[in-house]
Amino acid sequence: MSKQESLRFMKEKKMNHLKLKKLVLIFVMTMLVLVGCNKEEGAANDESNGITVITTFYPVFEFTSQVVGENGTVSSLLSAGQDSHSYEPTPKDLAAIAEADVFIYSSEYMETWVPDVLSTLEDSDVLVIEAAEDIPFYENVEEAHNHEHEEEHEHNHAVDPHVWLDPVFAQEMVSKIATELSSLDNENAGSYEINANEYKQKLQQLNDDYETAFSSAEHRIFVVQHAAFGYLARRYQLEELAVSSLTSGQEVSPSKMAEIGTFIKENEVKAIYYQDSANSKIAETLASETDVDLEVLSALEGITESDQEQGIDYLYVMKENLEALKKTIR
């Protein structure tokens, strides 16, 4: 190869190399633009999906979902069957809470683990809502006596946390959620208010149904295995006689079993109720010994996803509770 040919070959090789570098640069720049567009589109999609809300267990999830509607996504940490008292959030749960826009729980009396979670959120912008914050809780006198020597850091079982079983207090929880969400997401405040009002109308109708059913009842005492229905009883001037007080796993003495058995016979009690999420052994024993019906009252601490898909929700189960109570309250 002559010197001239050699130079021409080197020049062409250099030109081809520059063209290749230019093509690679164009490709890289194109990819960067596409990635940037995808990120912007993803961000836009995230924004269009609205706020991200994490709730603790079913009642809070249901009330929040009714308020949020199409303005965001709502999820629940606990699934049906998990104990809200003894639940321990995983590191994944804690990270999800910290990254969410909103975290909603009922009260520290129910979700006893929440105060520890809140202490980890100091560097997070998540809005924390205590749905039952403005509701007056009450103490079970008998249970308070049983736990008067508990250490201060332990959960005080004397406070009944089941406020959501009172349809009027349920409305207050819905209002609290709507108000707090509106403060964060003012753009959708009107939608939250409309959704909350529509759902509160349904809760008010539920309250009216309970009042109508029990307004003229002469037998106003119902016997339950686990004391979860005190707020409902107080709302409609009923009396809850609980076998195992607020602690569902509490041992019941033979003398107390005999005392309640005698009460059932003397007062012509027609049914004994057990909580759907609890062991029914004690209630079964009493029902057998006193020859009365065994019925379910749901505390609504959890509803499976499959049941929810079939339309079983808070309102549905509360109406079932009403029908069950009618067998005793008459």
N, C-alpha and C positions, 0 to 999 in steps of 0.2 A: 504494500500500500504506500503510495507516494505521500510526501509530507503534506501536500495540499489536501489530499483525500482524508488523511488522518485528522487534520484540523477541522475539516467539514463534518466528519463523524463525531468528533468531540463536541462540536457546536450543537449538532442535532441532538446528541445525548443530553447535553445541558438544557436545551430547550424543552425536550421531553420531560426531564426531571422537574423543571419549573412548572410545566403544564400539570404534571401529576400533583405537585404540591398545591397548586392553585385549586385543582379539583377536590383534593382532600380538605383544603381550607373551606371551600364552598360547602362541602358535605357537612363538615363540623358545624359551621355557622347555621346551616339549615336545620340540623338536628337540635341545636340550642334554641332556635326560634320555636320549633315544634314543641320542645319540652316546656319552654316558657308559656306557650299558648295552652298546653295541656294543664299546666299548674294553675294558670289563670282561670281556665274553664272549670277545673276541679274546685277552686276557691269559690267560683260563682255558684257551682252546684251545691257546695256546702252551705253557702249563704242562702240559696233558694230553699234548702231543706229546713231552714229555721234553726231555732235553738236546740241544743242537746241537753236533755234532762235525765238525771238518774234518780230513781226513787228507791226506797228501802224494801217495802213489801206490799202485798196486793192492794189494801184499801188506799194507800197513798198513791200507788201506781194508777188505780182506776180514777180517783178524783183528779189527778194531774192530767191524765190522758183526756178526760172530758173537757178540761179547761184549754189545753194546748191545741187540741183538734189537729188541723192541717199545718199548724205553724211551727212544727218541730217534731223531734223524735223523743219518745219517752221509753225508758227501760227500767226494769226492776232488778235489784241485786239478788233478792231471795225468790226462790221458786216455791211452788206449793209443797208443803211437807217439811220445809225448813223452819226451825225454831227461831223466831225473831229475837228472843232474849239471849240465847247462847251463840248466835251467829258470830263468826269471826271473819272479817273481810280479808281476802287474799291480797298480796301485793298488786296483782292485776286489777282487783276491784279498787284499791286505793288510787292507782294511777288513772283509772277511768273516771273516778270522782273528781280528781284534781284537774283533769283535762276537760271536763264537762262545763257547760255554761251554768247549770243549776243542779244542786243536790237537795232533795226534799225528803224529810223524814217526819214521822208523827210526833214523837216525844222521846226524851231520854228515859222515861218510865217504861216504854215499850222496847225501843231499840237501845238497850243499855250500853251498847258498844259504840254508839255515835260520838260521845264526848272524846274518846280516844282518836277517832277518825278526824274530828274537827281540829284537833291539835296538830295534825299533819298538813293542814291546808293553809298555813300561814303565808306561803309563797304562791298560793293559787288565787286566781281571780274568780273562782266559782262562787255563785250566789247560793248561800245556804238558807233554806226555808224550813222552819219548824211549823208544820201545818196546824198542830194543836196548841200552839203557844198561848193563845188567848182564851183557852177553855179551862174552866175551873175543875181541877181534878179533886177526887175525894179519896179518903183513906178508909180501908176496911178495918174497923175497930178490933175485931178478933185477930186478924192477921197482924196488925200492928203490935198487939200484945205478944204474939208468938215470936216476933222478930225484934223485940225491943233491945235485945243484947247483941244484935248484929254489928259488925265493924262498920264504920262510917263509909268506907270505900265500897262496900258491897251494895248490891241493888236492893232497894227498899221495896219488898213485895207488898207492903201495906197499901201503896198507891195503886189504884185500879187504872190501867192504861187504856182500856177498851172503849174510848170515847166515840170511835167511828160507828159503833153499833146504835147510837142515838141519831136518828135522822136529822134532828135539829142541829146537833153538834157537827154532823157531817156537812151540813150547809155552811157552817162557820169555817170548817177546814177548806172547803172549796173556795169560799170568799178570800181567805187568807192566801191561798195559792195564786188566785187570779190577781190580787192586788200586788203581790211581790213580783210576779212575772211581768206585770205591766210596768213596774218601776225599772226593770232591766231592759225590756223590749217595748219601748213606748210606741213604736211603729205599729205593733199588733195589739196594743192595749184594748182597742175597741172590740177586736175579735175575742180576746180573752174574756172581756166583760159579757159579751153576748153568749158565749159558750157556757160560762159559769151560771148566768141567769137561767138559761134553758135547762141546765142540769139541776139547778136548785129547785126549779119548779117541779121536777120529777121527784126530788127528795121531799119536797113539801107535800106532794100527793101521797107519798109513802107514809109520811107522818100523819096525814089526815086519815089514811086507811087504818093505822094502828089505833088512833084515838077513837074512831068510830067503832072498831071491833071491841074495844075494852071499856067504853064509856059507861055501860050499865052492868058490867060484870059483877057478880056477887063473890065468886071464888077468884081471888086476885093473887094467890100464892102459887109459884111454880118451883119445882125441885130440880136442881141441876147438879151434875157431878162436879163441874168446875165453875167457879164464880167469875164468869166473863161478861155477864149481862146486867150488871148493876146499873149502868147508865140508862139502858133501855127500860129497866124496871122503874127507875126513878122518874123517867119522862112520862110514863103512863100510869103512875100511882100503883104499880105492882110491887110484889115482894118476892125477891129471889132468895130461896133457901138452898144454900150450897153445901154439898157434902165435903168437898176438899178445899174450900176457900179459894184464894187467888192462885195458889201454887198447885198446878195440875198434877204434879207427881207426889203430892203430899200423902203420907200414910194416914189412914182413917182408923181410929180406935173402934173396937167392937162396941163400946158403950155408945159412941156417937152414931154408929150404924143402927143400933137398936133404938136410939132416941128418934132418929129420922124415920125409921120404919114405923114406929108408933104414931108419929105425926101424920104420916101418909095415910094410915088406916083411919085415924080419928077424923081427919079433915077431908076424906073422900077424894084424895088426889088421884087424878086419872092417869097421869104419865110421869115418868122420870126422864129427864133430858141429859144427853151426853154430848160433848163437843165433838164435831166430826173429825177433828185433827188429833184427838186425844184417845188414850186407851179407855175402853168402855167397861172394863171389868167390874168396877165398883157399882156403876149404874145397873149393869146386868144382874149383879147379885141382889141389889135392893129391889129391882123389878120382879125378880123371881120370888123373893121372900114375901113381897107385899101383893103379888098378883096384879100388877098394873102394867100398862104399856111402856115400851121403851121407845123413845123418840130422839131425833137428832135436832140440835140447835147449832147452827154454824156461827163461829166467831169471825168468819170471813178473813182469816189470816192468810189464806192462800187459795187460789183457784187455778187448776191446771190449765195449760195453754189449750189443750184439746177441748176442755169444757168451755173456755172463753170463746173458742172458735164456733161453738155450737150455741152461743148467745147467753151462756150462763155468766152473769155478772153480779155486781153488788145489789142492784135493785131486784134481780131475779131471786137471789138467795134470801134477801131480807123479806120478800113476800112469802117464800117457803117457811121461814122462821115464824112469820105471822100465822100461817095456817097451822103449823105445829103447836104454837102456843094456845090457839083456840080450843085445843082438846082439854086444856087445863083451866085457862082463864075463860070463865063462862058465867 
